[in-house]
């Protein structure tokens, strides 16, 4: 719906007072978006000053095979960091693995990576979409509404949020019938593409946009658009070395890594 139609609808259905409130909310939202875009540009220029051609762009979209994303990080960086940007972090966040099953009842004291096969929500998505198991019979549903959960996303046993489950069903059917669409094509900001992190060895780790990624895996899609939210500092160092290496030599010894989607743009002339 365009803005003029929305204004007319608000005025007709809610009155002048609500219209003024709506305009105020719109202006505040627009102001926040402008400030965030400026902050994102500032961050990119700082990266360019430091890394030159290897500087990561916050909205560069990679086409990635969903099956190459074998881990998910919990909690996500997206829940804590500046969402319009892309980040470079050191530390062991890409190495410390939680090897048990992770679900809504799991409480972690620090950030860890979890294999998707051990991620209860993914297990339940597979059960539901591949084998037709009703949501209420999946492990994720039980843990999320039974009081074990550290989240209230699905409500509780007395009043489950069935509309949330329907959203997942609708998303699955839409992608299955119409294909996977970029966020821009849906009228949304590219920062909302599936967010992945890249570890020191180039490993893709799911950060946010989990439902879309899980559905893409289940549907067997070859690639989906993804945005890199966090890169390990050692991976960024490797990107730097690719830019600096002798073009004639072409870094042949790292040929396997050169096919990585986050490296390809740096080696396009090699």
PEVENCOR-V134393 format. One record per backbone hydrogen bond with DSSP energy under -1.0 kcal/mol. NH is the residue of the N-H (numbers start at 1). CO is the residue of the C=O. If there is no record, write none. Layout:
# PEVENCOR-V134393
nh: [NH:NH]
co: [CO:CO]
This chain:
# PEVENCOR-V134393
nh: [6:7:8:9:10:11:12:13:14:15:19:20:21:22:23:24:25:26:27:28:29:30:31:32:33:34:35:36:37:38:39:40:41:42:43:44:45:46:47:48:49:50:51:52:54:55:60:62:64:68:69:70:72:73:74:80:81:85:87:89:95:96:98:102:106:112:113:114:116:118:119:120:123:124:125:126:127:128:129:130:133:137:138:142:143:144:145:146:150:155:157:161:162:164:165:166:167:168:169:170:171:172:173:174:175:176:177:178:179:187:188:192:193:195:196:197:198:199:202:205:206:207:208:213:214:215:216:217:218:219:221:224:226:227:229:231:232:233:236:237:238:239:240:241:242:243:244:245:250:254:255:258:260:263:264:266:267:270]
co: [2:3:4:5:6:7:8:9:10:10:15:16:17:18:19:20:21:22:23:24:25:26:27:28:29:30:31:32:33:34:35:36:37:38:39:40:41:42:43:44:45:46:47:48:51:52:57:226:224:65:66:68:114:206:112:77:77:82:229:231:92:92:113:118:103:74:96:72:70:115:116:102:119:120:121:122:123:124:125:126:127:134:135:138:139:140:141:142:104:152:145:154:160:161:161:162:163:164:165:166:167:168:169:170:171:172:173:174:175:184:183:189:190:208:227:205:230:203:199:197:71:195:195:209:210:211:212:213:214:215:216:64:62:194:196:87:198:89:232:233:234:235:236:237:238:239:240:241:246:251:252:254:257:260:260:263:264:267]
